[in-house]
Amino acid sequence: MTSPRRPRHPQRQTVPRWITLAIRPLLLGLVALSLLAGIAGGLLRAGVALPAMAHSAWPGHAALAHAALMICGFLGTVIGIERAVAVKLRAAFLAPLASGAGAVFLLLGQFELGAWLIVAAAIVFTAVNVVIVGRQRAAHTWLLLVAAGAWLAGNLLFATNQGVVATLPWWFAFLVMTIAAERLEMTRLMRRRPGAELSLQVVLATLLGGAAWSTLAPTAGGLLYGTALVLLALWLAVFDIARYTVRAHGLSRYMAVCLLGGYAWLAVAGAAWAATALGLPLRDAALHALGLGFIVSMMMGHAPVILPAIARIKLQFGAFFYVPLAMLHLSLLLRLGAGVMGNPLRSTGALLNAAAIALFAATIAGAAVAWRIQHREPDALTTRKTSS
């Protein structure tokens, strides 16, 4: 039981405004650097030539650390910022600072230091989620804590050079379970069917079992992991509120389209993951149907809501948001379809994947400018009327 002497919101006294203002540009720079370097590394791995970088060392480092840059340096830092803003504790910002700094050292070729900084980030991040569970004991907050533990497990395997076969299942489990926790929280807005929460727990326990088993027995673990991803896609398709909000209008419909499209790619990723474990050449399909089709779709869907909260910018939503989303899905179809057939268009698809992400970033920037322009004129008119 909480003591009555304990302040109800002690976090309000712990984060001076000047600190958040000082670290915001730094964190933004680390996020942007991780994303750009991760994309460059991914393009190199897909066979896209980047001649302007031929005489630099960091592109090679980016190619080697592509997954770490995207999952830990970019997404881990973004999620760390979101969680730090939510919990409002000064020490919570150490997690995104450490993961962003770890990405910088990976790019510099200091892989050991970079990896252990990412481990430190996950330790702080896990502690932050312990605080959140202490404040709100709910199924989704417990799930966020388990997801943080999965990130820590993957980071430890990465730092101890256990290889991507052992590391990637834990990293993706972190992202998948974080998204599942957010969607579970949203199901509170609708009437839950009996057994919905229990079935989700069984599916995610299977996912964790597959990740753990992949370290010892990659074939069996991969089959279990892929099966869990397919089952999770089915759970989300059946129980998530997006199947109702897709009938709405504006931002609600856009978010639902992002989510439902992502769930389809999640099922594809699960099937491809299991097939890869059996020896079929579908590794690129497994990783990028999950990383791009599912996770980036979720990012595009949630960004118009999350960015105003953590970056204090307001966005003017419009139909143009659908353009980068459509480009992402179509380019992923090209990439994965061409990859299965051994077609050189796979690299073209990868390049268009990157272009879709860049276009989405430009859309966000344009939406922020559009909101300011639209709301500047009424404000100016109100000011003139007041002064007169």
One Martini backbone bead per residue (centre of mass of N, CA, C, O) as a GRO file, in nm:
protein
  388
    1MET     BB    1   0.097   0.035   0.021
    2THR     BB    2   0.065   0.363  -0.008
    3SER     BB    3   0.192   0.625   0.130
    4PRO     BB    4   0.061   0.934   0.232
    5ARG     BB    5   0.352   1.086   0.225
    6ARG     BB    6   0.366   1.033  -0.060
    7PRO     BB    7   0.392   1.168  -0.344
    8ARG     BB    8   0.196   1.138  -0.617
    9HIS     BB    9   0.416   1.328  -0.809
   10PRO     BB   10   0.750   1.328  -0.782
   11GLN     BB   11   0.851   1.376  -1.081
   12ARG     BB   12   0.797   1.692  -1.104
   13GLN     BB   13   1.075   1.757  -0.920
   14THR     BB   14   1.314   1.605  -1.120
   15VAL     BB   15   1.270   1.785  -1.407
   16PRO     BB   16   1.416   2.022  -1.533
   17ARG     BB   17   1.368   2.211  -1.810
   18TRP     BB   18   1.669   2.254  -1.895
   19ILE     BB   19   1.734   1.957  -1.939
   20THR     BB   20   1.535   1.886  -2.165
   21LEU     BB   21   1.638   2.112  -2.357
   22ALA     BB   22   1.937   2.008  -2.376
   23ILE     BB   23   1.883   1.694  -2.467
   24ARG     BB   24   1.701   1.701  -2.716
   25PRO     BB   25   1.908   1.752  -2.948
   26LEU     BB   26   2.087   1.511  -2.883
   27LEU     BB   27   1.874   1.287  -2.919
   28LEU     BB   28   1.795   1.362  -3.205
   29GLY     BB   29   2.076   1.313  -3.326
   30LEU     BB   30   2.101   1.012  -3.246
   31VAL     BB   31   1.855   0.913  -3.399
   32ALA     BB   32   1.935   1.013  -3.683
   33LEU     BB   33   2.206   0.867  -3.701
   34SER     BB   34   2.103   0.578  -3.666
   35LEU     BB   35   1.909   0.576  -3.905
   36LEU     BB   36   2.102   0.654  -4.137
   37ALA     BB   37   2.314   0.433  -4.083
   38GLY     BB   38   2.120   0.191  -4.097
   39ILE     BB   39   2.030   0.237  -4.387
   40ALA     BB   40   2.307   0.227  -4.519
   41GLY     BB   41   2.375  -0.060  -4.422
   42GLY     BB   42   2.131  -0.198  -4.558
   43LEU     BB   43   2.200  -0.122  -4.850
   44LEU     BB   44   2.471  -0.266  -4.861
   45ARG     BB   45   2.352  -0.552  -4.796
   46ALA     BB   46   2.155  -0.527  -5.067
   47GLY     BB   47   2.360  -0.398  -5.304
   48VAL     BB   48   2.393  -0.093  -5.266
   49ALA     BB   49   2.559   0.162  -5.401
   50LEU     BB   50   2.795   0.399  -5.220
   51PRO     BB   51   3.032   0.592  -5.354
   52ALA     BB   52   3.071   0.837  -5.150
   53MET     BB   53   3.169   0.597  -4.919
   54ALA     BB   54   3.425   0.428  -5.011
   55HIS     BB   55   3.656   0.595  -4.814
   56SER     BB   56   3.502   0.497  -4.566
   57ALA     BB   57   3.453   0.324  -4.261
   58TRP     BB   58   3.150   0.344  -4.153
   59PRO     BB   59   2.986   0.174  -4.359
   60GLY     BB   60   3.099  -0.097  -4.268
   61HIS     BB   61   2.999  -0.070  -3.977
   62ALA     BB   62   2.699  -0.037  -4.053
   63ALA     BB   63   2.666  -0.313  -4.187
   64LEU     BB   64   2.743  -0.485  -3.936
   65ALA     BB   65   2.531  -0.292  -3.742
   66HIS     BB   66   2.242  -0.268  -3.852
   67ALA     BB   67   2.055  -0.394  -3.633
   68ALA     BB   68   2.161  -0.227  -3.392
   69LEU     BB   69   2.092   0.053  -3.506
   70MET     BB   70   1.784   0.010  -3.545
   71ILE     BB   71   1.697  -0.122  -3.268
   72CYS     BB   72   1.884   0.036  -3.057
   73GLY     BB   73   1.961   0.322  -3.169
   74PHE     BB   74   1.671   0.395  -3.263
   75LEU     BB   75   1.426   0.247  -3.123
   76GLY     BB   76   1.543   0.236  -2.835
   77THR     BB   77   1.566   0.545  -2.807
   78VAL     BB   78   1.274   0.623  -2.862
   79ILE     BB   79   1.149   0.450  -2.635
   80GLY     BB   80   1.319   0.576  -2.410
   81ILE     BB   81   1.201   0.858  -2.437
   82GLU     BB   82   0.904   0.791  -2.396
   83ARG     BB   83   0.946   0.669  -2.109
   84ALA     BB   84   1.081   0.918  -1.976
   85VAL     BB   85   0.846   1.113  -2.019
   86ALA     BB   86   0.635   0.944  -1.863
   87VAL     BB   87   0.801   0.919  -1.579
   88LYS     BB   88   0.972   1.175  -1.494
   89LEU     BB   89   1.291   1.096  -1.480
   90ARG     BB   90   1.609   1.181  -1.500
   91ALA     BB   91   1.747   0.889  -1.520
   92ALA     BB   92   1.584   0.785  -1.774
   93PHE     BB   93   1.772   0.935  -1.993
   94LEU     BB   94   2.012   0.731  -1.989
   95ALA     BB   95   1.910   0.525  -2.190
   96PRO     BB   96   1.907   0.689  -2.462
   97LEU     BB   97   2.197   0.791  -2.432
   98ALA     BB   98   2.336   0.511  -2.436
   99SER     BB   99   2.221   0.399  -2.705
  100GLY     BB  100   2.320   0.633  -2.882
  101ALA     BB  101   2.622   0.610  -2.806
  102GLY     BB  102   2.655   0.318  -2.897
  103ALA     BB  103   2.610   0.377  -3.198
  104VAL     BB  104   2.856   0.558  -3.237
  105PHE     BB  105   3.071   0.338  -3.163
  106LEU     BB  106   2.995   0.145  -3.387
  107LEU     BB  107   3.072   0.343  -3.619
  108LEU     BB  108   3.381   0.366  -3.503
  109GLY     BB  109   3.452   0.046  -3.425
  110GLN     BB  110   3.355   0.024  -3.110
  111PHE     BB  111   3.198  -0.252  -3.033
  112GLU     BB  112   3.230  -0.310  -2.733
  113LEU     BB  113   3.146  -0.037  -2.619
  114GLY     BB  114   2.875  -0.015  -2.765
  115ALA     BB  115   2.746  -0.275  -2.649
  116TRP     BB  116   2.769  -0.195  -2.340
  117LEU     BB  117   2.596   0.059  -2.363
  118ILE     BB  118   2.340  -0.097  -2.445
  119VAL     BB  119   2.323  -0.255  -2.186
  120ALA     BB  120   2.294  -0.011  -2.000
  121ALA     BB  121   2.033   0.087  -2.125
  122ALA     BB  122   1.864  -0.169  -2.051
  123ILE     BB  123   1.893  -0.146  -1.747
  124VAL     BB  124   1.756   0.128  -1.713
  125PHE     BB  125   1.497   0.059  -1.866
  126THR     BB  126   1.406  -0.163  -1.672
  127ALA     BB  127   1.389   0.019  -1.423
  128VAL     BB  128   1.171   0.204  -1.536
  129ASN     BB  129   0.957  -0.029  -1.561
  130VAL     BB  130   0.943  -0.085  -1.262
  131VAL     BB  131   0.822   0.188  -1.188
  132ILE     BB  132   0.567   0.161  -1.358
  133VAL     BB  133   0.455  -0.087  -1.213
  134GLY     BB  134   0.442   0.053  -0.933
  135ARG     BB  135   0.221   0.264  -1.037
  136GLN     BB  136   0.099   0.034  -1.256
  137ARG     BB  137  -0.088  -0.256  -1.218
  138ALA     BB  138  -0.072  -0.412  -1.528
  139ALA     BB  139  -0.059  -0.601  -1.801
  140HIS     BB  140   0.095  -0.392  -1.987
  141THR     BB  141   0.328  -0.320  -1.786
  142TRP     BB  142   0.441  -0.604  -1.754
  143LEU     BB  143   0.501  -0.640  -2.057
  144LEU     BB  144   0.706  -0.408  -2.075
  145LEU     BB  145   0.906  -0.540  -1.881
  146VAL     BB  146   0.958  -0.797  -2.045
  147ALA     BB  147   1.062  -0.649  -2.295
  148ALA     BB  148   1.308  -0.526  -2.156
  149GLY     BB  149   1.436  -0.801  -2.088
  150ALA     BB  150   1.475  -0.886  -2.384
  151TRP     BB  151   1.673  -0.661  -2.454
  152LEU     BB  152   1.886  -0.737  -2.248
  153ALA     BB  153   1.941  -1.021  -2.356
  154GLY     BB  154   2.028  -0.937  -2.642
  155ASN     BB  155   2.262  -0.746  -2.553
  156LEU     BB  156   2.431  -0.961  -2.410
  157LEU     BB  157   2.473  -1.139  -2.660
  158PHE     BB  158   2.608  -0.918  -2.828
  159ALA     BB  159   2.848  -0.849  -2.626
  160THR     BB  160   2.930  -1.181  -2.629
  161ASN     BB  161   2.928  -1.299  -2.921
  162GLN     BB  162   2.659  -1.497  -3.018
  163GLY     BB  163   2.505  -1.382  -3.243
  164VAL     BB  164   2.223  -1.337  -3.447
  165VAL     BB  165   2.063  -1.596  -3.390
  166ALA     BB  166   2.042  -1.517  -3.078
  167THR     BB  167   1.966  -1.204  -3.085
  168LEU     BB  168   1.718  -1.130  -3.270
  169PRO     BB  169   1.479  -1.258  -3.115
  170TRP     BB  170   1.506  -1.061  -2.872
  171TRP     BB  171   1.483  -0.791  -3.017
  172PHE     BB  172   1.205  -0.848  -3.148
  173ALA     BB  173   1.058  -0.908  -2.885
  174PHE     BB  174   1.074  -0.625  -2.775
  175LEU     BB  175   0.904  -0.490  -3.000
  176VAL     BB  176   0.656  -0.675  -3.011
  177MET     BB  177   0.579  -0.649  -2.703
  178THR     BB  178   0.543  -0.346  -2.699
  179ILE     BB  179   0.311  -0.340  -2.902
  180ALA     BB  180   0.126  -0.540  -2.756
  181ALA     BB  181   0.092  -0.365  -2.502
  182GLU     BB  182  -0.043  -0.123  -2.643
  183ARG     BB  183  -0.283  -0.289  -2.758
  184LEU     BB  184  -0.386  -0.395  -2.487
  185GLU     BB  185  -0.458  -0.118  -2.374
  186MET     BB  186  -0.670  -0.052  -2.603
  187THR     BB  187  -0.879  -0.286  -2.528
  188ARG     BB  188  -1.015  -0.119  -2.293
  189LEU     BB  189  -1.216   0.036  -2.506
  190MET     BB  190  -1.327  -0.255  -2.517
  191ARG     BB  191  -1.484  -0.549  -2.526
  192ARG     BB  192  -1.373  -0.828  -2.388
  193ARG     BB  193  -1.294  -1.136  -2.443
  194PRO     BB  194  -1.277  -1.435  -2.338
  195GLY     BB  195  -0.927  -1.506  -2.316
  196ALA     BB  196  -0.751  -1.282  -2.444
  197GLU     BB  197  -0.521  -1.239  -2.237
  198LEU     BB  198  -0.432  -1.534  -2.206
  199SER     BB  199  -0.361  -1.587  -2.505
  200LEU     BB  200  -0.141  -1.373  -2.520
  201GLN     BB  201   0.044  -1.495  -2.305
  202VAL     BB  202   0.095  -1.760  -2.457
  203VAL     BB  203   0.219  -1.641  -2.711
  204LEU     BB  204   0.455  -1.481  -2.569
  205ALA     BB  205   0.578  -1.729  -2.433
  206THR     BB  206   0.646  -1.865  -2.701
  207LEU     BB  207   0.834  -1.646  -2.803
  208LEU     BB  208   1.041  -1.669  -2.571
  209GLY     BB  209   1.099  -1.969  -2.615
  210GLY     BB  210   1.211  -1.934  -2.902
  211ALA     BB  211   1.444  -1.746  -2.827
  212ALA     BB  212   1.586  -1.938  -2.627
  213TRP     BB  213   1.606  -2.191  -2.820
  214SER     BB  214   1.781  -2.062  -3.049
  215THR     BB  215   2.054  -2.088  -2.896
  216LEU     BB  216   2.048  -2.418  -2.893
  217ALA     BB  217   1.802  -2.460  -3.128
  218PRO     BB  218   1.741  -2.312  -3.418
  219THR     BB  219   1.518  -2.481  -3.547
  220ALA     BB  220   1.313  -2.510  -3.315
  221GLY     BB  221   1.312  -2.212  -3.233
  222GLY     BB  222   1.221  -2.098  -3.509
  223LEU     BB  223   0.950  -2.243  -3.523
  224LEU     BB  224   0.832  -2.126  -3.262
  225TYR     BB  225   0.865  -1.827  -3.332
  226GLY     BB  226   0.700  -1.821  -3.595
  227THR     BB  227   0.438  -1.923  -3.469
  228ALA     BB  228   0.400  -1.686  -3.272
  229LEU     BB  229   0.372  -1.464  -3.486
  230VAL     BB  230   0.118  -1.574  -3.620
  231LEU     BB  231  -0.059  -1.578  -3.362
  232LEU     BB  232  -0.035  -1.274  -3.309
  233ALA     BB  233  -0.168  -1.180  -3.569
  234LEU     BB  234  -0.439  -1.314  -3.505
  235TRP     BB  235  -0.498  -1.169  -3.241
  236LEU     BB  236  -0.496  -0.879  -3.354
  237ALA     BB  237  -0.719  -0.924  -3.571
  238VAL     BB  238  -0.943  -0.999  -3.353
  239PHE     BB  239  -0.889  -0.783  -3.088
  240ASP     BB  240  -0.836  -0.528  -3.222
  241ILE     BB  241  -0.958  -0.199  -3.269
  242ALA     BB  242  -0.886  -0.154  -3.577
  243ARG     BB  243  -1.140  -0.308  -3.703
  244TYR     BB  244  -1.317  -0.047  -3.629
  245THR     BB  245  -1.147   0.222  -3.698
  246VAL     BB  246  -1.140   0.179  -4.014
  247ARG     BB  247  -1.441   0.319  -4.032
  248ALA     BB  248  -1.342   0.579  -3.997
  249HIS     BB  249  -1.172   0.894  -3.977
  250GLY     BB  250  -0.879   1.001  -4.054
  251LEU     BB  251  -0.654   0.919  -3.820
  252SER     BB  252  -0.794   0.657  -3.732
  253ARG     BB  253  -0.783   0.518  -4.006
  254TYR     BB  254  -0.483   0.534  -4.058
  255MET     BB  255  -0.393   0.368  -3.815
  256ALA     BB  256  -0.551   0.111  -3.893
  257VAL     BB  257  -0.407   0.059  -4.160
  258CYS     BB  258  -0.127   0.025  -4.040
  259LEU     BB  259  -0.196  -0.212  -3.852
  260LEU     BB  260  -0.323  -0.420  -4.050
  261GLY     BB  261  -0.080  -0.433  -4.238
  262GLY     BB  262   0.119  -0.525  -4.018
  263TYR     BB  263  -0.023  -0.796  -3.949
  264ALA     BB  264   0.027  -0.927  -4.221
  265TRP     BB  265   0.341  -0.914  -4.202
  266LEU     BB  266   0.364  -1.082  -3.945
  267ALA     BB  267   0.268  -1.345  -4.073
  268VAL     BB  268   0.485  -1.360  -4.288
  269ALA     BB  269   0.726  -1.361  -4.093
  270GLY     BB  270   0.656  -1.622  -3.945
  271ALA     BB  271   0.665  -1.810  -4.189
  272ALA     BB  272   0.957  -1.732  -4.276
  273TRP     BB  273   1.098  -1.809  -4.013
  274ALA     BB  274   1.027  -2.110  -4.020
  275ALA     BB  275   1.146  -2.167  -4.303
  276THR     BB  276   1.436  -2.088  -4.232
  277ALA     BB  277   1.477  -2.310  -4.016
  278LEU     BB  278   1.440  -2.534  -4.261
  279GLY     BB  279   1.633  -2.387  -4.509
  280LEU     BB  280   1.506  -2.160  -4.643
  281PRO     BB  281   1.549  -1.861  -4.854
  282LEU     BB  282   1.391  -1.635  -4.608
  283ARG     BB  283   1.543  -1.421  -4.434
  284ASP     BB  284   1.468  -1.146  -4.554
  285ALA     BB  285   1.164  -1.184  -4.513
  286ALA     BB  286   1.163  -1.220  -4.209
  287LEU     BB  287   1.308  -0.952  -4.121
  288HIS     BB  288   1.143  -0.734  -4.313
  289ALA     BB  289   0.853  -0.802  -4.249
  290LEU     BB  290   0.904  -0.724  -3.953
  291GLY     BB  291   1.077  -0.452  -3.958
  292LEU     BB  292   0.894  -0.308  -4.185
  293GLY     BB  293   0.599  -0.415  -4.211
  294PHE     BB  294   0.546  -0.392  -3.900
  295ILE     BB  295   0.717  -0.178  -3.736
  296VAL     BB  296   0.702   0.066  -3.934
  297SER     BB  297   0.397   0.071  -3.945
  298MET     BB  298   0.364   0.135  -3.646
  299MET     BB  299   0.525   0.396  -3.653
  300MET     BB  300   0.342   0.546  -3.856
  301GLY     BB  301   0.080   0.522  -3.680
  302HIS     BB  302   0.201   0.654  -3.398
  303ALA     BB  303   0.348   0.925  -3.457
  304PRO     BB  304   0.104   1.139  -3.451
  305VAL     BB  305   0.089   1.084  -3.127
  306ILE     BB  306   0.382   1.070  -3.002
  307LEU     BB  307   0.534   1.325  -3.095
  308PRO     BB  308   0.370   1.543  -2.941
  309ALA     BB  309   0.453   1.425  -2.658
  310ILE     BB  310   0.787   1.416  -2.688
  311ALA     BB  311   0.837   1.690  -2.892
  312ARG     BB  312   0.627   1.924  -2.897
  313ILE     BB  313   0.451   1.866  -3.161
  314LYS     BB  314   0.231   1.961  -3.421
  315LEU     BB  315  -0.005   1.799  -3.644
  316GLN     BB  316  -0.122   1.795  -3.982
  317PHE     BB  317  -0.350   1.604  -4.098
  318GLY     BB  318  -0.340   1.395  -4.404
  319ALA     BB  319  -0.352   1.210  -4.697
  320PHE     BB  320  -0.034   1.202  -4.741
  321PHE     BB  321   0.031   0.974  -4.532
  322TYR     BB  322  -0.029   0.736  -4.741
  323VAL     BB  323   0.216   0.742  -4.929
  324PRO     BB  324   0.452   0.613  -4.760
  325LEU     BB  325   0.291   0.362  -4.689
  326ALA     BB  326   0.252   0.253  -4.976
  327MET     BB  327   0.553   0.251  -5.049
  328LEU     BB  328   0.642   0.047  -4.841
  329HIS     BB  329   0.466  -0.197  -4.930
  330LEU     BB  330   0.545  -0.209  -5.231
  331SER     BB  331   0.856  -0.228  -5.190
  332LEU     BB  332   0.840  -0.491  -5.023
  333LEU     BB  333   0.720  -0.665  -5.241
  334LEU     BB  334   0.954  -0.630  -5.434
  335ARG     BB  335   1.185  -0.728  -5.256
  336LEU     BB  336   1.074  -1.013  -5.172
  337GLY     BB  337   0.998  -1.120  -5.449
  338ALA     BB  338   1.280  -1.085  -5.579
  339GLY     BB  339   1.439  -1.249  -5.367
  340VAL     BB  340   1.308  -1.527  -5.418
  341MET     BB  341   1.400  -1.508  -5.741
  342GLY     BB  342   1.687  -1.360  -5.765
  343ASN     BB  343   1.643  -1.061  -5.816
  344PRO     BB  344   1.788  -0.743  -5.862
  345LEU     BB  345   1.531  -0.584  -5.747
  346ARG     BB  346   1.594  -0.597  -5.446
  347SER     BB  347   1.765  -0.334  -5.430
  348THR     BB  348   1.536  -0.150  -5.524
  349GLY     BB  349   1.348  -0.210  -5.290
  350ALA     BB  350   1.541  -0.108  -5.070
  351LEU     BB  351   1.557   0.183  -5.174
  352LEU     BB  352   1.246   0.231  -5.143
  353ASN     BB  353   1.233   0.191  -4.845
  354ALA     BB  354   1.408   0.437  -4.777
  355ALA     BB  355   1.226   0.642  -4.924
  356ALA     BB  356   0.977   0.600  -4.743
  357ILE     BB  357   1.107   0.700  -4.482
  358ALA     BB  358   1.187   0.978  -4.588
  359LEU     BB  359   0.897   1.064  -4.665
  360PHE     BB  360   0.784   1.049  -4.381
  361ALA     BB  361   0.967   1.262  -4.257
  362ALA     BB  362   0.867   1.486  -4.447
  363THR     BB  363   0.570   1.469  -4.362
  364ILE     BB  364   0.610   1.549  -4.070
  365ALA     BB  365   0.739   1.824  -4.126
  366GLY     BB  366   0.501   1.935  -4.296
  367ALA     BB  367   0.283   1.902  -4.071
  368ALA     BB  368   0.413   2.101  -3.875
  369VAL     BB  369   0.406   2.348  -4.060
  370ALA     BB  370   0.102   2.344  -4.124
  371TRP     BB  371   0.005   2.394  -3.836
  372ARG     BB  372   0.143   2.669  -3.794
  373ILE     BB  373   0.008   2.815  -4.028
  374GLN     BB  374  -0.294   2.764  -3.950
  375HIS     BB  375  -0.249   2.891  -3.639
  376ARG     BB  376  -0.135   3.179  -3.688
  377GLU     BB  377  -0.371   3.352  -3.796
  378PRO     BB  378  -0.569   3.338  -3.556
  379ASP     BB  379  -0.366   3.449  -3.349
  380ALA     BB  380  -0.317   3.721  -3.490
  381LEU     BB  381  -0.615   3.810  -3.485
  382THR     BB  382  -0.649   3.805  -3.180
  383THR     BB  383  -0.426   4.012  -3.118
  384ARG     BB  384  -0.550   4.253  -3.275
  385LYS     BB  385  -0.818   4.264  -3.118
  386THR     BB  386  -0.693   4.310  -2.838
  387SER     BB  387  -0.527   4.574  -2.906
  388SER     BB  388  -0.798   4.735  -3.010
   0.00000   0.00000   0.00000
